[in-house]
Amino acid sequence: MARMHHRISRWFGPGLTLLLVCLLVGHAMAQICVQPPDGLVSWWPGDGHAEDIVGSNHGTLQNSATFAPGMVGQAFSFDGVDDRVDVPDAPSLNPGTGSLTIEAWVLKSHLQAGDAHAPVVSKHVLDFKNGYALLAGIPTEFGDINTIEAIVEDSFSGTPRHLVGLDVMPVSLNTWSYLAITYDGSTKTLSVYKDGLLLGSASNPSIGSVDPSGQIFRIGSYNRLFFGRIETFPGLIDEVSFYNRVLSASEIQSIFNAGSAGKCKDEDGDGILDVDDNCPNAPNSDQLDSDTDGDGDACDGDDDNDTVLDDVDNCPLDPNIDQADFNEDSVGDVCDDDDDGDTVIDGGDSCPSTPADEVVNTSGCAIDQLCPCENAWKNHGAYVSCVAHAAKDFVAAGLITDAEKDAIVAEAAASTCGHKP
């Protein structure tokens, strides 16, 4: 960094240096994702699916709703006619007397004719008898205007209507805007933010329980009973997030500042954010990485980095490019506790390479390994004596019968082992 600063100073002079360095640092900061704030209940990133990546409130695309390049990865794409995402009712999306925050990036493609809203998120009893909504366009007799509107209401049929709403500055067409609303259930205060800045707040102490139970949580949609239609948003909506508390102004500002890096995701739900996860698409909370190559074992096709892929490697966690397997039990020698399969563990096996089907003693050795023919015997008698003593010990250990011992000794006596040339 010091070397870069020197070059910039030499080329542009000290006055311009500070400005350029600030721009470079600011750009670098914008590329760093931000830790998701606490209280995040559901998050629909729109990255090629309508799933909730932190909870179980999964959505479904309706009609021709699809995806397009978004502010952070991909985004939901709506035609403004009938496209939307529907999320089934869930208690976690009904704040009651509690609080909420909703935030999302939006790009509105065009104004809509007639008496039409441009809904970003809504969950309410039909024609707004109880619930909440965030809109990026409200209807007038002249058609849609771009004003941001937020509403929270508790009224039911037959009871007084208690609501709080805000209409604030417009969003720009064909430009990404970051919108957020917060509702504090203790103070009954609704606040609206755009691009990280607070635009306004309003309160109504008469509001009771905001409980749109039984209603669908809609992304890009608003259900109007009076006109008998479902209105939808024209354009792109990205990174929709719902919290069960009021996010602070600094938290909202930090998400906006993250820009296209967005909030740090945990796509596989293993509790490790993707930026720190060595297998971001495969759950592995232990982050085990046997070959320390940066790819966790859960997603590494060659965990021991020996060039033999795990699905054919007889020791996938221990390097063994030769794939040696003395007893042919499909477990390589380097990771096999009993290389010769004689039931004597290698650490206590005096003869770790005993051929298959040989009878061995507690040290893992067969008689012909205790008395090898090729040894430099004093004479043939010495070899036969060794075999006879070993066979006697095997009988005493219950490993062979007396008849088998006699046959083994007779075979040794008939051999040429120990004979001098």
Sequence and secondary structure as in RCSB ss.txt:
>XXXX:A:sequence
MARMHHRISRWFGPGLTLLLVCLLVGHAMAQICVQPPDGLVSWWPGDGHAEDIVGSNHGTLQNSATFAPGMVGQA
FSFDGVDDRVDVPDAPSLNPGTGSLTIEAWVLKSHLQAGDAHAPVVSKHVLDFKNGYALLAGIPTEFGDINTIEA
IVEDSFSGTPRHLVGLDVMPVSLNTWSYLAITYDGSTKTLSVYKDGLLLGSASNPSIGSVDPSGQIFRIGSYNRL
FFGRIETFPGLIDEVSFYNRVLSASEIQSIFNAGSAGKCKDEDGDGILDVDDNCPNAPNSDQLDSDTDGDGDACD
GDDDNDTVLDDVDNCPLDPNIDQADFNEDSVGDVCDDDDDGDTVIDGGDSCPSTPADEVVNTSGCAIDQLCPCEN
AWKNHGAYVSCVAHAAKDFVAAGLITDAEKDAIVAEAAASTCGHKP
>XXXX:A:secstr
 HHHHHHHHHHH HHHHHHHHHHHHHHHHHTS B   TTEEEEE  SSS   SSSS   EEETT EEEE SSSEE
EEEESSS EEEE   GGG  BTS EEEEEEEEE     SS   EEEEEESTTTSSEEEEES EEETTEEE EEEE
EEE   TTS   EEEEEEEE  TTS EEEEEEEETTTTEEEEEETTEEEEEEE TT   B  TT  EEESEEEET
TTTEEEE EEEEEEEEEESS   HHHHHHHHHHGGG B   TT SSS TTT SSTTS  TT   TT SSS TTT 
SSTT SSS GGG SSTTS  TT   TT SSS GGG SSTT SSS GGG S TT  TT    TTS  HHHHS TTS
  SSHHHHHHHHHHHHHHHHHTTSS HHHHHHHHHHHHHS TT   
